[in-house]
Each structure stands twice: as C-alpha cells, then as structure tokens.
Amino acid sequence: MDQAAADVIFYSLYGDAAKSDQGKITEGALWKNLDAVRSGRVFRVDDNLWMLGIGYTGAGLILDETRKDLTTATPGG
C-alpha cells in the first residue's frame, strides 16, 4: 500500500459496514497519504453491482456510475 499511486480509487465493501474492518484501512496514515485520497477522488461503489453485475447490463451500469463519479468529482473535495 505504501507504494500505491493512483489518480482515482474505486473500492467496495462486502457486508455490513459497521461490522467490517474498513476503518482500519480508510482511517490509516497510508490511506490518507494516497494521491487520490488527498485530492478527493475516492468512490465507494456498490459491491453487488461491481462484483456481481455480469453481462452487458452490469457493464453499462458500471460505466454510467464511473462516468458520473469522474465528471462530478471536484479535486480536493
């Protein structure tokens, strides 16, 4: 993780967020130092769609969501 470098991060979470260890990652120093995190270009995506959304319909929905996220995101915010 300390060598990761990305302009944008899309991530998913399986199951109940309250019962997950998501905070151990997203609240940690390594996460907060990533370029995408610092510039506000991190998007939590629907696990059911992104991991299980197969076929043309699923692909189309993922592309629509990606386009929306990338065009409405404001750097630093």
C-alpha atoms as a printed R data frame, in Angstrom:
   type eleno elety resid chain resno       x      y       z
1  ATOM     1    CA   MET     A     1   0.000  0.000   0.000
2  ATOM     2    CA   ASP     A     2   2.848  2.405   0.691
3  ATOM     3    CA   GLN     A     3   3.850  2.196  -2.996
4  ATOM     4    CA   ALA     A     4   0.359  2.621  -4.430
5  ATOM     5    CA   ALA     A     5  -0.211  5.618  -6.641
6  ATOM     6    CA   ALA     A     6  -3.469  6.313  -8.418
7  ATOM     7    CA   ASP     A     7  -5.389  9.346  -9.596
8  ATOM     8    CA   VAL     A     8  -8.722  7.714  -8.717
9  ATOM     9    CA   ILE     A     9  -9.743  4.877  -6.396
10 ATOM    10    CA   PHE     A    10 -12.960  2.886  -6.613
11 ATOM    11    CA   TYR     A    11 -13.500  0.485  -3.726
12 ATOM    12    CA   SER     A    12 -16.264 -1.754  -2.478
13 ATOM    13    CA   LEU     A    13 -17.245 -3.197   0.837
14 ATOM    14    CA   TYR     A    14 -18.916 -6.551   1.307
15 ATOM    15    CA   GLY     A    15 -21.499 -6.913   4.029
16 ATOM    16    CA   ASP     A    16 -22.330 -4.655   6.936
17 ATOM    17    CA   ALA     A    17 -20.034 -1.631   7.051
18 ATOM    18    CA   ALA     A    18 -20.336 -1.417  10.840
19 ATOM    19    CA   LYS     A    19 -19.005 -4.971  11.191
20 ATOM    20    CA   SER     A    20 -16.179 -4.587   8.698
21 ATOM    21    CA   ASP     A    21 -12.596 -3.502   9.221
22 ATOM    22    CA   GLN     A    22 -12.945 -0.706   6.657
23 ATOM    23    CA   GLY     A    23 -11.930  1.931   9.196
24 ATOM    24    CA   LYS     A    24  -8.603  0.216   9.779
25 ATOM    25    CA   ILE     A    25  -7.763  0.990   6.165
26 ATOM    26    CA   THR     A    26  -9.565  4.245   5.398
27 ATOM    27    CA   GLU     A    27  -8.570  5.939   8.646
28 ATOM    28    CA   GLY     A    28  -4.942  4.871   8.490
29 ATOM    29    CA   ALA     A    29  -1.984  7.056   7.628
30 ATOM    30    CA   LEU     A    30  -1.084  5.099   4.495
31 ATOM    31    CA   TRP     A    31  -4.588  5.555   3.060
32 ATOM    32    CA   LYS     A    32  -4.728  9.238   3.902
33 ATOM    33    CA   ASN     A    33  -1.406  9.823   2.143
34 ATOM    34    CA   LEU     A    34  -2.558  8.399  -1.217
35 ATOM    35    CA   ASP     A    35  -2.818 10.977  -4.006
36 ATOM    36    CA   ALA     A    36  -6.405 10.029  -4.874
37 ATOM    37    CA   VAL     A    37  -7.500 10.338  -1.247
38 ATOM    38    CA   ARG     A    38  -5.803 13.707  -0.795
39 ATOM    39    CA   SER     A    39  -7.463 15.042  -3.946
40 ATOM    40    CA   GLY     A    40 -10.932 13.723  -3.026
41 ATOM    41    CA   ARG     A    41 -11.156 11.224  -5.873
42 ATOM    42    CA   VAL     A    42 -12.162  8.101  -3.942
43 ATOM    43    CA   PHE     A    43 -15.503  6.451  -4.577
44 ATOM    44    CA   ARG     A    44 -17.169  3.654  -2.684
45 ATOM    45    CA   VAL     A    45 -19.072  1.538  -5.181
46 ATOM    46    CA   ASP     A    46 -21.913 -0.936  -4.844
47 ATOM    47    CA   ASP     A    47 -20.377 -4.356  -4.208
48 ATOM    48    CA   ASN     A    48 -23.370 -6.154  -5.694
49 ATOM    49    CA   LEU     A    49 -23.084 -4.285  -8.974
50 ATOM    50    CA   TRP     A    50 -19.306 -4.069  -9.310
51 ATOM    51    CA   MET     A    51 -18.523 -7.623  -8.213
52 ATOM    52    CA   LEU     A    52 -21.661 -9.480  -9.289
53 ATOM    53    CA   GLY     A    53 -23.088 -7.303 -12.077
54 ATOM    54    CA   ILE     A    54 -22.277 -9.512 -15.024
55 ATOM    55    CA   GLY     A    55 -23.143 -9.084 -18.654
56 ATOM    56    CA   TYR     A    56 -23.866 -6.071 -20.801
57 ATOM    57    CA   THR     A    57 -26.366 -4.533 -18.402
58 ATOM    58    CA   GLY     A    58 -23.982 -4.700 -15.457
59 ATOM    59    CA   ALA     A    59 -21.103 -3.354 -17.530
60 ATOM    60    CA   GLY     A    60 -23.257 -0.482 -18.762
61 ATOM    61    CA   LEU     A    61 -24.326  0.432 -15.237
62 ATOM    62    CA   ILE     A    62 -20.722  0.371 -14.016
63 ATOM    63    CA   LEU     A    63 -19.641  2.611 -16.896
64 ATOM    64    CA   ASP     A    64 -22.510  5.018 -16.172
65 ATOM    65    CA   GLU     A    65 -21.544  5.192 -12.498
66 ATOM    66    CA   THR     A    66 -17.870  5.668 -13.328
67 ATOM    67    CA   ARG     A    67 -18.646  8.457 -15.788
68 ATOM    68    CA   LYS     A    68 -20.861 10.218 -13.234
69 ATOM    69    CA   ASP     A    69 -18.243  9.950 -10.495
70 ATOM    70    CA   LEU     A    70 -15.405 11.176 -12.676
71 ATOM    71    CA   THR     A    71 -17.294 14.111 -14.129
72 ATOM    72    CA   THR     A    72 -18.907 15.355 -10.908
73 ATOM    73    CA   ALA     A    73 -15.932 14.931  -8.573
74 ATOM    74    CA   THR     A    74 -14.164 18.090  -7.606
75 ATOM    75    CA   PRO     A    75 -10.455 17.877  -6.830
76 ATOM    76    CA   GLY     A    76  -9.776 18.338  -3.168
77 ATOM    77    CA   GLY     A    77 -13.358 17.763  -2.222
